[in-house]
Amino acid sequence: MRCLKWSAGTRAVRGLGFSLGRGGSATHKSSLPALASIGVGVRLASGDAAGGAELKKSPLYDLHVAKGAKMVPFAGYSLPIQYQDSSISDSHHFTRKHASIFDVSHMVQHLFRGPGAVDFLERITPSDWHDLPHMEAKLTTLLWDKTGGIVDDCMVTRLGDQEFFVVTNGACLEKDVGFIRDELKRLKMQDTVKWSVLQDAGLIALQGPGAAKALGKVLASDIGLDTFYFGTSRWADLKSCEGAEPHTVLISRGGYTGEDGFEISFNMVDKAAPTAAIIEALLNAAGPENVRLAGLGARDSLRLEAGMCLYGNDLDDTTTPVEAGLSWVVSPGRRKMPGSFNGADKIISQLTPRSKGGSGVERRRVGLLIQGAPAREGAEIQKDGQKVGVVTSGGPSPTLGKNIAMGYVKDGLHKSGTPLDVLVRGRKREAVVTKMPFVPANYYKAVKK
């Protein structure tokens, strides 16, 4: 592999990079390599992630442009929606058959460290973190205290006894930062939790059945890909070219497409890790017949087929995990502990239907197969001419050749096979509730004995 030099250009605004909390990091056991000093102390300026600010550029920006990407504004960044040599549908099918690289550097990468880290995460999410093994990860939700509404959905990886890596949505940056800051203050945990956000850090998703083989092309040493299962993470050294020093990255097996794949954080330990050079090396080593760049368009159609939520569409501040069909993020042990996490009393009551003494829910997230034209966000869902819900995400499924959607309907109408109607541009279209994911998942999991 030959060395290539890419830069992200001059960033239009300051990166995040701030830290809240003091202490708690000197004596506890850790499996986390020494972290790079990444912009600690910079205050988040109002509007950095807002529509009025000039767009930021990811570490792959120049590579995207060189490869003919159509760039669009998304979550405060200029990101590719597709590439000139591939339609969105082409990229979608290629990912399902081979592997694609998605730039997800707009996502916000946090580190929580210190003796209060576990307790803090167990307060602001409904999940159990005390018993999570090192280098394992799972999806959860940040919750508002009074309502149990979802602040954001996020991935949490345990790096050590008192160290956690958390990835939240870029579009929710200002809200999430304010929420975490206010919760640390409300819970009086500033002295026991050290919270930092990585600045200008590359985050890449390599997705598809060929992802593992492609990743192996740039691994500097064997990390045991055969036993590296979905929901786990490993430190690895990646190479950009022959003769160059490898760079340490954090790799998590999982993603947002329903396929096997990896999410790679480039600058947690090694601030100088050349994200673009490593990605270019991977593309060259794997070959265009096996791995290609893909954009936001394919990422959205893939996640919709996988039945995965998009915050702001399928999840919001007024929706609880139970309503969203995410009851599984509420760990079994937490269900018997009223008041132990934000919104616990409401959420625990919702887990039990009214017929059994709980409050249940008024609405539930469902999948829909729709005849005729595709339904989009905001389309009305009807039963016998009466409004019973709304579509939150929808579009054609390239894999199925059918129109699919997600939305919320009244409780009782959520069972698979329930016939409904959806208003698409003023016309009724027949729809039927169907189980999700729409396309079977292809995660790399250990075989159960």
C-alpha positions as CSV (number, residue, x, y, z in Angstrom):
1,M,0.0,0.0,0.0
2,R,1.4,3.4,-0.9
3,C,1.1,6.3,1.5
4,L,-1.6,8.9,0.7
5,K,-2.1,12.2,2.3
6,W,-5.6,13.6,3.0
7,S,-6.6,16.4,5.2
8,A,-10.0,17.6,6.2
9,G,-9.3,21.1,5.1
10,T,-9.6,24.1,7.5
11,R,-12.4,23.4,9.9
12,A,-15.0,26.1,9.9
13,V,-15.7,26.1,13.6
14,R,-14.0,24.9,16.7
15,G,-14.4,21.3,17.6
16,L,-16.1,20.3,20.8
17,G,-13.5,19.1,23.2
18,F,-14.5,20.0,26.8
19,S,-14.4,18.3,30.1
20,L,-16.6,18.5,33.1
21,G,-15.9,16.9,36.5
22,R,-12.8,16.5,38.5
23,G,-11.1,13.6,40.1
24,G,-11.8,9.9,40.1
25,S,-9.2,9.0,37.5
26,A,-6.0,8.4,39.4
27,T,-6.3,5.0,41.1
28,H,-9.0,2.9,39.5
29,K,-8.3,-0.1,37.4
30,S,-8.4,0.5,33.6
31,S,-8.1,-1.4,30.4
32,L,-8.0,1.9,28.4
33,P,-4.7,2.9,26.7
34,A,-3.4,6.3,27.5
35,L,-5.8,8.8,25.9
36,A,-4.7,11.5,23.6
37,S,-5.2,15.0,24.9
38,I,-8.0,16.0,22.7
39,G,-9.1,19.6,23.1
40,V,-10.0,19.6,26.8
41,G,-11.2,22.9,28.1
42,V,-12.9,24.4,25.0
43,R,-16.4,25.6,25.7
44,L,-19.2,24.6,23.3
45,A,-20.2,27.8,21.5
46,S,-23.8,28.5,20.8
47,G,-24.7,27.6,17.2
48,D,-21.7,25.2,16.6
49,A,-24.1,22.5,15.6
50,A,-27.0,24.7,14.5
51,G,-28.2,25.5,11.0
52,G,-26.7,29.0,11.1
53,A,-23.1,27.9,11.6
54,E,-20.8,27.2,8.7
55,L,-20.6,23.5,8.1
56,K,-17.8,21.4,9.6
57,K,-15.7,19.0,7.6
58,S,-15.0,15.4,8.7
59,P,-11.5,13.9,8.4
60,L,-12.7,12.3,5.2
61,Y,-14.1,15.4,3.5
62,D,-11.3,15.7,0.9
63,L,-11.5,12.0,0.1
64,H,-15.3,12.3,-0.4
65,V,-14.9,15.2,-2.8
66,A,-12.1,13.5,-4.7
67,K,-14.3,10.4,-5.1
68,G,-17.1,12.4,-6.6
69,A,-19.5,12.6,-3.6
70,K,-22.6,14.8,-3.7
71,M,-22.2,16.7,-0.4
72,V,-25.1,17.8,1.7
73,P,-25.5,19.5,5.1
74,F,-26.2,17.0,7.9
75,A,-26.0,17.5,11.7
76,G,-23.7,20.5,11.3
77,Y,-21.4,18.7,8.8
78,S,-20.9,18.5,5.1
79,L,-21.4,14.8,4.4
80,P,-21.9,12.7,1.3
81,I,-25.4,11.6,0.4
82,Q,-24.2,9.5,-2.6
83,Y,-21.4,9.2,-5.1
84,Q,-21.4,10.0,-8.8
85,D,-20.7,6.4,-9.9
86,S,-23.5,4.9,-7.8
87,S,-27.1,5.5,-7.1
88,I,-28.5,5.2,-3.6
89,S,-30.1,1.9,-4.6
90,D,-26.8,0.7,-6.1
91,S,-25.0,1.5,-2.8
92,H,-27.7,-0.2,-0.8
93,H,-27.5,-3.4,-2.8
94,F,-23.7,-3.4,-2.8
95,T,-23.7,-3.1,1.0
96,R,-26.0,-6.0,1.4
97,K,-23.9,-8.1,-0.9
98,H,-20.3,-6.9,-0.2
99,A,-19.3,-4.1,2.1
100,S,-19.4,-0.3,2.2
101,I,-17.7,2.5,4.2
102,F,-19.9,5.2,5.8
103,D,-18.5,8.4,7.3
104,V,-20.2,8.8,10.6
105,S,-17.8,11.3,12.1
106,H,-20.7,13.7,12.8
107,M,-21.7,11.4,15.7
108,V,-20.5,12.6,19.1
109,Q,-18.0,10.5,21.0
110,H,-17.9,10.9,24.8
111,L,-15.8,9.4,27.5
112,F,-17.1,9.0,31.1
113,R,-14.5,8.0,33.7
114,G,-14.2,7.9,37.5
115,P,-15.7,6.2,40.5
116,G,-19.2,7.7,39.8
117,A,-19.3,6.7,36.1
118,V,-21.4,3.5,36.6
119,D,-23.9,5.1,38.9
120,F,-24.3,8.2,36.7
121,L,-25.0,6.0,33.6
122,E,-27.4,3.9,35.6
123,R,-29.3,7.1,36.6
124,I,-29.6,8.6,33.2
125,T,-30.4,5.3,31.3
126,P,-32.6,2.3,32.2
127,S,-29.8,-0.2,31.5
128,D,-27.5,-2.1,33.9
129,W,-23.8,-1.2,33.7
130,H,-22.5,-2.7,36.9
131,D,-22.4,-6.2,35.4
132,L,-21.4,-5.3,31.8
133,P,-18.1,-7.0,31.0
134,H,-15.1,-5.0,29.8
135,M,-15.1,-4.3,26.0
136,E,-18.8,-5.1,25.5
137,A,-21.3,-2.6,24.2
138,K,-25.0,-2.2,24.0
139,L,-27.7,0.3,22.8
140,T,-29.5,2.3,25.4
141,T,-31.5,5.6,25.8
142,L,-30.8,8.8,27.7
143,L,-34.0,9.7,29.6
144,W,-35.6,12.8,30.9
145,D,-36.1,12.5,34.7
146,K,-39.7,13.7,35.0
147,T,-41.3,12.2,31.9
148,G,-39.2,9.2,30.9
149,G,-39.0,10.6,27.4
150,I,-36.0,9.8,25.2
151,V,-33.3,12.5,25.1
152,D,-31.3,10.4,22.6
153,D,-30.4,6.9,21.8
154,C,-26.7,5.9,22.2
155,M,-24.2,3.1,22.1
156,V,-22.2,2.5,25.3
157,T,-19.0,0.5,25.5
158,R,-17.3,-0.5,28.8
159,L,-13.6,0.2,28.5
160,G,-12.7,-0.5,32.1
161,D,-14.1,-0.8,35.6
162,Q,-14.8,2.9,35.7
163,E,-14.5,4.0,32.0
164,F,-17.2,4.1,29.3
165,F,-17.2,5.2,25.7
166,V,-20.6,6.6,24.6
167,V,-21.6,7.6,21.1
168,T,-24.6,9.9,20.7
169,N,-26.3,11.5,17.6
170,G,-24.7,14.5,16.0
171,A,-28.0,16.2,15.4
172,C,-28.7,16.1,19.2
173,L,-25.3,17.6,20.1
174,E,-26.4,20.8,21.9
175,K,-29.3,19.1,23.6
176,D,-27.2,16.1,24.8
177,V,-24.4,18.3,26.1
178,G,-26.8,20.4,28.0
179,F,-28.6,17.4,29.4
180,I,-25.4,15.7,30.6
181,R,-24.1,18.9,32.1
182,D,-27.3,19.6,33.9
183,E,-27.6,16.0,35.2
184,L,-24.1,16.0,36.6
185,K,-24.9,19.1,38.4
186,R,-28.4,18.0,39.6
187,L,-27.0,14.7,40.9
188,K,-23.9,16.4,42.4
189,M,-21.6,14.1,40.6
190,Q,-19.1,16.6,39.0
191,D,-16.4,15.4,41.4
192,T,-16.8,11.7,40.8
193,V,-17.4,11.7,37.0
194,K,-14.9,13.0,34.5
195,W,-16.7,13.6,31.2
196,S,-15.0,14.6,28.0
197,V,-15.9,14.8,24.3
198,L,-13.5,14.0,21.5
199,Q,-12.7,16.8,19.1
200,D,-12.6,16.3,15.4
201,A,-12.4,12.6,15.9
202,G,-12.9,10.2,12.9
203,L,-15.7,7.6,13.2
204,I,-16.2,5.2,10.4
205,A,-18.7,2.4,9.8
206,L,-17.6,-0.6,7.7
207,Q,-20.7,-2.5,6.9
208,G,-21.7,-5.6,5.0
209,P,-21.0,-9.4,4.8
210,G,-17.5,-8.7,3.4
211,A,-16.6,-6.3,6.2
212,A,-14.4,-8.6,8.2
213,K,-12.3,-9.7,5.2
214,A,-11.8,-6.1,4.2
215,L,-10.8,-5.0,7.7
216,G,-8.2,-7.7,7.8
217,K,-6.4,-6.0,5.0
218,V,-5.3,-3.1,7.2
219,L,-4.8,-4.8,10.5
220,A,-1.2,-4.6,11.7
221,S,-1.6,-7.7,13.8
222,D,-4.1,-10.5,14.4
223,I,-7.0,-9.5,16.7
224,G,-8.9,-12.7,16.4
225,L,-11.7,-11.7,14.0
226,D,-13.2,-15.2,14.2
227,T,-14.0,-14.7,17.9
228,F,-14.8,-11.0,17.7
229,Y,-18.6,-11.1,18.0
230,F,-21.4,-8.6,17.6
231,G,-21.7,-6.3,20.6
232,T,-18.0,-6.5,21.6
233,S,-15.1,-4.1,21.1
234,R,-11.3,-4.4,20.7
235,W,-8.3,-2.2,20.5
236,A,-6.4,-2.7,17.2
237,D,-3.5,-1.2,15.2
238,L,-4.4,-0.2,11.7
239,K,-1.8,0.5,8.9
240,S,-2.1,3.1,6.2
241,C,0.8,2.0,4.0
242,E,4.0,-0.1,4.1
243,G,6.7,1.2,6.3
244,A,4.4,3.6,8.2
245,E,3.7,3.2,11.9
246,P,0.4,1.6,12.7
247,H,-2.2,3.6,14.6
248,T,-4.3,2.5,17.5
249,V,-8.1,2.6,17.1
250,L,-11.1,1.3,19.0
251,I,-13.2,-1.2,16.9
252,S,-16.7,-2.2,17.8
253,R,-18.6,-5.0,16.0
254,G,-22.0,-3.8,15.0
255,G,-23.6,-1.0,13.1
256,Y,-26.8,0.6,11.7
257,T,-27.6,-1.5,8.7
258,G,-28.5,-4.9,10.0
259,E,-25.4,-6.4,8.4
260,D,-22.2,-7.6,9.9
261,G,-19.8,-4.8,10.3
262,F,-17.6,-2.6,12.5
263,E,-17.5,1.0,13.8
264,I,-14.0,2.4,14.1
265,S,-13.1,5.3,16.4
266,F,-9.8,6.7,15.1
267,N,-8.6,9.4,17.5
268,M,-9.4,8.2,21.0
269,V,-5.8,7.2,21.8
270,D,-3.9,8.4,18.8
271,K,-4.7,12.0,18.0
272,A,-2.7,11.9,14.8
273,A,-4.3,8.7,13.4
274,P,-4.7,9.5,9.7
275,T,-8.4,8.5,9.2
276,A,-8.5,9.2,5.4
277,A,-5.1,7.5,4.7
278,I,-6.2,4.3,6.4
279,I,-9.6,4.3,4.7
280,E,-7.9,4.9,1.3
281,A,-5.5,2.0,2.1
282,L,-8.5,-0.2,3.0
283,L,-10.3,0.7,-0.3
284,N,-7.2,-0.1,-2.3
285,A,-6.3,-3.3,-0.6
286,A,-9.9,-4.7,-0.7
287,G,-10.6,-3.5,-4.3
288,P,-13.7,-1.7,-5.7
289,E,-15.4,-5.1,-6.3
290,N,-15.4,-5.7,-2.6
291,V,-15.6,-2.4,-0.7
292,R,-16.9,1.1,-1.7
293,L,-17.7,4.4,-0.1
294,A,-21.4,4.9,0.5
295,G,-23.4,7.9,1.7
296,L,-26.3,9.0,3.9
297,G,-28.9,8.0,1.4
298,A,-28.0,4.3,1.5
299,R,-27.4,4.4,5.2
300,D,-31.0,5.6,5.7
301,S,-32.6,2.9,3.5
302,L,-30.5,0.2,5.1
303,R,-31.4,1.2,8.6
304,L,-35.1,1.4,7.7
305,E,-35.0,-2.1,6.4
306,A,-33.3,-3.1,9.6
307,G,-36.1,-1.6,11.6
308,M,-33.7,0.8,13.4
309,C,-34.9,4.2,14.7
310,L,-33.8,7.6,13.6
311,Y,-33.8,10.1,16.4
312,G,-36.0,13.1,15.5
313,N,-38.2,10.8,13.3
314,D,-39.0,7.6,15.2
315,L,-37.8,8.8,18.6
316,D,-38.1,12.1,20.4
317,D,-38.4,13.7,23.8
318,T,-42.1,12.8,24.2
319,T,-41.6,9.1,23.5
320,T,-40.6,6.5,26.1
321,P,-38.7,3.3,25.4
322,V,-41.8,1.2,25.9
323,E,-43.8,3.1,23.3
324,A,-40.9,2.9,20.9
325,G,-40.7,-0.9,21.1
326,L,-37.3,-0.6,23.0
327,S,-38.5,-2.2,26.2
328,W,-35.4,-4.4,26.0
329,V,-33.1,-1.5,26.9
330,V,-34.7,-1.6,30.4
331,S,-32.6,-4.3,32.1
332,P,-34.5,-7.0,34.0
333,G,-33.1,-6.0,37.4
334,R,-34.0,-2.3,36.9
335,R,-37.6,-3.2,36.4
336,K,-37.9,-4.0,40.1
337,M,-36.3,-0.8,41.2
338,P,-38.8,2.1,41.1
339,G,-37.1,5.5,41.2
340,S,-33.7,4.1,40.3
341,F,-33.4,5.8,36.9
342,N,-34.8,8.8,35.2
343,G,-38.5,8.3,34.4
344,A,-38.4,4.9,36.2
345,D,-41.9,5.0,37.8
346,K,-43.6,5.9,34.5
347,I,-41.6,3.4,32.4
348,I,-41.9,0.5,34.8
349,S,-45.7,1.0,35.0
350,Q,-45.9,1.1,31.2
351,L,-44.2,-2.3,31.0
352,T,-47.3,-3.8,32.5
353,P,-50.6,-3.6,30.6
354,R,-53.7,-2.1,32.3
355,S,-55.3,-5.5,32.5
356,K,-52.6,-6.6,34.9
357,G,-52.5,-3.5,37.0
358,G,-50.0,-1.3,35.1
359,S,-50.6,1.8,33.0
360,G,-49.6,0.3,29.6
361,V,-49.2,2.7,26.7
362,E,-51.5,4.6,24.4
363,R,-49.4,4.0,21.2
364,R,-46.7,1.7,19.9
365,R,-44.1,1.8,17.1
366,V,-44.8,-0.6,14.3
367,G,-43.6,-1.7,10.9
368,L,-45.8,-1.3,7.9
369,L,-45.9,-2.8,4.4
370,I,-47.7,-0.3,2.1
371,Q,-49.3,-0.8,-1.3
372,G,-48.9,1.7,-4.1
373,A,-46.8,4.9,-3.5
374,P,-44.3,5.1,-0.6
375,A,-45.4,6.9,2.5
376,R,-43.1,9.4,4.1
377,E,-42.7,11.0,7.5
378,G,-46.0,12.7,8.7
379,A,-48.4,10.5,6.6
380,E,-51.6,9.8,8.5
381,I,-52.4,6.2,9.4
382,Q,-56.1,5.3,9.5
383,K,-58.4,2.5,10.6
384,D,-62.0,2.5,9.3
385,G,-61.5,6.2,8.2
386,Q,-60.3,7.4,11.6
387,K,-56.8,8.6,12.4
388,V,-55.0,6.1,14.6
389,G,-51.4,7.1,14.1
390,V,-48.7,8.6,11.9
391,V,-45.7,7.5,9.8
392,T,-42.3,8.5,11.2
393,S,-40.0,7.0,8.5
394,G,-40.8,5.4,5.2
395,G,-39.7,4.7,1.6
396,P,-39.1,2.0,-0.9
397,S,-37.1,-1.0,0.2
398,P,-34.5,-1.8,-2.4
399,T,-34.0,-5.3,-1.0
400,L,-37.7,-6.3,-0.9
401,G,-39.0,-4.3,-3.9
402,K,-41.8,-3.0,-1.6
403,N,-42.8,0.1,0.2
404,I,-42.0,0.0,3.9
405,A,-42.5,2.4,6.8
406,M,-42.4,2.8,10.5
407,G,-44.8,4.7,12.6
408,Y,-46.9,4.9,15.8
409,V,-50.4,3.5,16.1
410,K,-52.9,3.2,18.9
411,D,-52.2,0.3,21.3
412,G,-54.2,-2.7,20.2
413,L,-53.5,-2.1,16.5
414,H,-49.9,-3.0,16.8
415,K,-50.2,-6.8,16.2
416,S,-48.6,-8.2,13.0
417,G,-51.2,-8.7,10.3
418,T,-53.5,-5.8,11.3
419,P,-54.9,-4.1,8.2
420,L,-54.7,-0.3,8.1
421,D,-54.7,2.5,5.6
422,V,-52.1,5.3,5.0
423,L,-52.9,8.6,3.4
424,V,-50.2,9.3,0.7
425,R,-50.7,12.6,-1.1
426,G,-54.4,12.6,-0.2
427,R,-55.1,9.0,-1.4
428,K,-55.7,6.0,0.8
429,R,-53.1,3.2,0.4
430,E,-53.6,-0.2,2.0
431,A,-51.1,-1.1,4.6
432,V,-50.5,-4.0,7.0
433,V,-48.6,-4.1,10.3
434,T,-45.5,-6.3,9.9
435,K,-42.8,-7.5,12.2
436,M,-39.4,-5.8,12.1
437,P,-36.7,-6.0,10.9
438,F,-38.1,-6.0,7.4
439,V,-34.9,-7.8,6.3
440,P,-33.4,-10.5,8.5
441,A,-30.3,-9.3,10.5
442,N,-26.9,-10.7,9.6
443,Y,-24.9,-10.1,12.7
444,Y,-21.8,-12.1,13.5
445,K,-22.8,-13.8,16.8
446,A,-21.4,-16.7,18.8
447,V,-23.2,-20.0,18.1
448,K,-25.4,-20.9,21.1
449,K,-24.6,-24.3,22.5
